[in-house]
Amino acid sequence: MKVILKETIESLGIIGSVVNVARGYARNYLFPQQKAVPATEANLKKLESERAQLDVQIAKERSLAEEMAQRLQGIKCQVAAKVSDEGRLYGSVSEKEIINALDSMNIKLNKKMVLLKNPIKEIGEYKIPVRVYQGVEPEITIEVIAE
């Protein structure tokens, strides 16, 4: 089912884009949350008339994201974890621990923004990308240290 997004959704696209989604997803989530409308002829014409406003809003979102990316670029954060004698962690460092460490530095991120492929299981420094906006992914440095 084709829908027009009324707001930017990370997994689908940016505001004003026409995307194809499953009927149930549209009917049960996007429409009730008012995040999308069906891509009918009337709605497409309305979208074209509002295109200038959408372009301004997209530019504003992107500039805010690039500002945040500039602040995040080069951030170095330490995460303390319990370590065995061989230097391996007893548990692992996941997105949750990274977000908590960044939160202590007054940097607010959500779990979906941290692009950690696999949990960290050893001491060391790791460069981890953070998705701030579609196509804007600065890297932060996480240093895992012994507790």
WOPECOR-V524313 format. One record per backbone hydrogen bond with DSSP energy under -1.0 kcal/mol. CO is the residue of the C=O (numbers start at 1). NH is the residue of the N-H. If there is no record, write none. Layout:
# WOPECOR-V524313
CO;NH
CO;NH
This chain:
# WOPECOR-V524313
1;21
2;39
3;19
4;37
5;16
9;12
9;13
13;9
14;17
17;5
19;3
22;26
23;27
24;28
25;29
25;30
26;31
29;33
30;35
31;34
35;6
37;4
38;40
40;44
41;45
42;46
43;47
44;48
45;49
46;50
50;54
51;55
52;56
53;57
54;58
55;59
56;60
57;61
58;62
59;63
60;64
61;65
62;66
63;67
64;68
65;69
66;70
67;71
68;72
69;73
72;75
75;141
77;143
79;145
81;147
82;90
84;87
87;123
88;84
93;120
94;98
95;99
96;100
97;101
98;102
99;103
100;104
102;107
103;106
110;113
113;131
114;116
120;93
121;89
124;144
126;142
128;140
129;115
133;136
136;132
136;133
138;130
139;74
140;128
141;77
142;126
143;79
144;124
145;81
